[in-house]
Amino acid sequence: MGLSALIDMAVSDNPSDILMFFGRIHPLVVHFPIAFLLLAALAELVSKRPKFQPLKNYIHYVWLLGCISALFASVFGYFLSLSGDYNEDTIFWHKYSGIVLFFLSAVCYYISKKQITLPFYGNKIFIFTIVFTVFYTGHLGGNLTHGSTYLLEHAPNSIRLLTGMPEKTKPREKVAVLDSADVYLDLIFPMMNRRCVNCHNQDKKKGDLDVSSFSNLMKGGESGDVIIPGDAEASDFYRRITLPESHDNFMPSEGKQPLTKNEVALIRWWINNQAPSKGYFTQLNPDKDITKLVKQYLG
């Protein structure tokens, strides 16, 4: 298949399976430019010392490997972005910072091969820019994969405030008395957070679905509402978590650990009880079986 044919398929509204196949290779190759470019930058710096000067004759090969791998990572990353499952702003900056990284690495390869010394610390500036761009591009990629709060989720408040994030909220206290258990915050949301938010958040909306909050969950996804209050069997969310694990539409996908039988039973009970966003568990008049199950779930 020629390059022009791939480009024609890429600009279409519905990317083909072959493009999605190549896109899925992106996570396999994306770490190569990171390793090669950081290694080349480190070698450039240490080669200033007399005992490491012999490295000068080989550093341009490492820059070349970084440049080539950056090109492949950019192309495969572009194909992956065609799925439309990602935040548009984040994917825009991730995409173009990857392209900038490719061109910068090409320049560094040429400078290293020709042994060019740029004025005004130009060589060091290029190396610093490469290192910064590697970390920035990787950070955006992490946001797309794990959500924009992933990196700083456990950072001290001083660092969070410097980056514009709010202070960490105090975790909910462990439920000691069943009467104090909130039906959504203590039962349903922890399941969503562990099993679903990784692929369905503000930055990575697989199926255009975001389950990071109750309001976003109830907005549904590309196929419409996923929760039908009062009817678990008609809810697409419940249908997907109860499909056979080998099914293409099973959730969570991509080999992630599925919900337990008890968790599935709790979600079914919650939906059939109108899927409330708040309220005490005991106010919903649970039967003995559900009460026993919740006690086990909460420990």
N, C-alpha and C positions, 0 to 999 in steps of 0.2 A: 504494500500500500504506500503510495507516494505521499510526500509532505503536503502537497497542495490538497490532496483528498482529505487529509487530517484537518487542515485549516478550514476547509469547507464545512466539515462536520462540526468543528468547534464553534463556528459562528451561527450555527442553527439553534433554534429554540430548544430542541430536544436532543441533547448530546447522545451519541450512540454508545452501545455497550463497550466497543473497542476503546473509546476515549475514556470511559469510566474505568476500564481495566488499566490503561496506562496511568490514569490519575491515582489509582490505588497503589502504584509503585512509588509515589512521592514520599510516603513515610519511610520507605526502605532506603532511598538515596539521599534524603535531606540531611543526614548526619555526616555524610562524606565531605561536603564543602565546609561544614563547621570545623571538622577535624583538620582538614588539609590547610585551610586558611589560617587558623589559629597556630598550627604548627609552623607554617611559613613565616608568620609574623614573629613568633618566638625565635625562630632560627635567624631572622634578620637582626634581631636585637642582640642575641648572644654572639653572633659572628663578628661583632666589633671587638671582642676579646681575642687576643693573639692565639690562644690554644684552640679556638673555634673557627678561625679564619678559613680553614679548608672547606668549611660548609658553603662558602660563597659560591663555589663552582657548581653546587647542586640545588641551591634554594629555588632557582627559577623553575626547576622541574616540579617542586611542591606547589608553587604558585599556579603552574599550568594544570596540575591535577585539581586544585581548588577551583580554578576557572571552569574547567570542563564539567566537573561535578555540580557546580553552581548553575551552569546552563541546563543540565538535565533536570536538576531539582526544580528550576523555574518552569520549565516546559511541563513536566509532570504535575507540578503544583497548579499550573493554569488549568490543565485538564480536570483536576480534582475540584477546582472552584466552580466548574460548570454545573455541578450538581445543585447549586443554589441553596445548600444547607447551612451557609455561613453568613455571619453579620457582614453587610455590604461595606461599611466603613473599614472594619478591621481587615477584611480580605483585600480591599483596595490597597491599603498601606503595606500589608504583608507582601502582596504581589509585586508592587513597584520597588519596595526596598530590596526584594530578591533580585530584581533586574539590575538595580543600581549596584548590588554586591557583585554580580557577574561582571559588569563593566569595570568596576574598580579592581577586581582581581585580574582582569585582562591587562589593565594598565600596570599593575604591580609586576605581573609576569614580564612584560616588555622592559620595564625599568630594571628589573633584576637580571634579565638575560643580557641586556646591553651594558650593564654596570653603570647606569646613569646616576649621577649625583645631582639632585635638584637643589636650587638655592633656597635659603630661608627655611631650612629644616623640612623641605618638601617631602623627602622620603619618609621621615618619621610621621609627618602629618597624614600621608597616605596610609601608612600602617595603622595608625590610631583610628582613622576613619573606617578602615576595613574591620578592625576589631569591634568598634562601636556598632557598625551596621550588622555584623554577625549576631551580636547579642540582641539588638533591636528586632531584627527579623525573626530570630528564634523566639523572642518573647511574644511577638504577635502570633506566631505559629502555636505557641503554648496556649494563648488566649483562645484561639479558634478551636483547639482540641479540648481544653479543660474549662473554659470560661474565663472571663476577664479578671475575676478575683482570685484565680488559682495561685498565682505567684505570691501574692501578699496576704493571702487568707490568714496565715498564722504569724505575720510579721508584727513586731511591736507597734504600739499605737503611734509612736513618734515617726516611724517610717511611713505608716499608713497615712498620716496627716500630711506629710511632705508630698505624697503622690496624689493628694486630693481625695483619698478614701476616708470614709467615716471611721470613728473609733470602733474597735471590736465590741460587738454586743455580748453581754454576758450569756453564756449558754443556759438553756432552761435547766432548772434543777430536776434531778431524777425524781420521777413520780414515786412517792412513798405510800400514798393513800389513793386508792382507785377513784374515789370521788373527785379528786383534783386533776385527773387526766383529761387534757383537752383532746377532743376527738381528731382534730386535724394536726395541731402542732406536736402532739406527743405520739400519735399513732400513724397517721398517713404521711405527713411531710418527711419524717425521718427515712421512710422507705423510698420515697421519691428522690431524696437527696443522695442516698447511697447507691441506688440502682439506675436512676433515670436522668438526673440532672447533667451528668457527664456528657450526654449526647443531645440533650434538649434544654439549652440555656440561651441566653440573649446573644451569645456569639456563635454558637453552633446549634442551629435549629433544624435538626433532622426532621423531615416531613413538615417543616414550618411549625413545629410544636415546641413550646417552652413550658417546662413544668417547674421552673425555679420558684414560682409563687402560685397561690391558689387562683388569683385573678388571671394569670397567664395560662394556667392549665385549663380553665373554663373557657378561654377564647378558642381552644381547639387548634387544629392544624390544617394542612392543605386539603384534607378530606372532610373537614367540617368539625363539629363537636366530637370530642373524644369521651366526654363524660355526659351521660344522660341521667340526671338525678332521678332516683326512684326505679331505675331499670338497668341493672348491671349487664344483663344479657345483650341489651341493645347498645351498650357503650363500647366504642371501638378500643378504648384503652384496656378494658377488662378482657375483651376478645383476644387482643394481641398477647397479653401476659398468660393466657391459658391455652394458646396454640401449642402444638408439639414443638420442641426446641429446634427440630430440623427444618421447620417451616420458615420461608423467606420473610414472613411478616411477624415472626415471633419477637417479642420484646422482653428484656433488653437484648439487643443484637450484638454482633461482632464478638461472640464468645464470652461476653461478660456474664458474671454470676447471676442467674435468674432469681426472682423472688421465691421465697419458701412457700410451702403450702399454707402455712398459717398467715403469712402476709397476703397472699392471694385471697384467702377467706376473709380477712379483715377489710380489704379493699372492696370485695363484693358486698359485704355487710354495710360498709360506709356508703357506697353508691345507692344501694337499695333503701337506705334511710335518708335519701334526698341529698347526699354528699354535702353536708354542712361545712362551712369554712371555720366555724368555731363552736364552742359549747362543750360542756362536760360530757364525757362518755356515758355516765350513768343516767343522764337526762334523756337519753335515747331509748331507755327501757330495754337494754340488751337481755337476751335470754341467757341461761346458765352456760351453754356451750361457748358463746361468744365471750362471756365474762371470764370463763376459765382460760380461753385462748389469749385474751388481752393480759391477764395476770402472768401467763407464761411469757408473752412477748415483752412485757415491761420488766420482767424479772422480779 
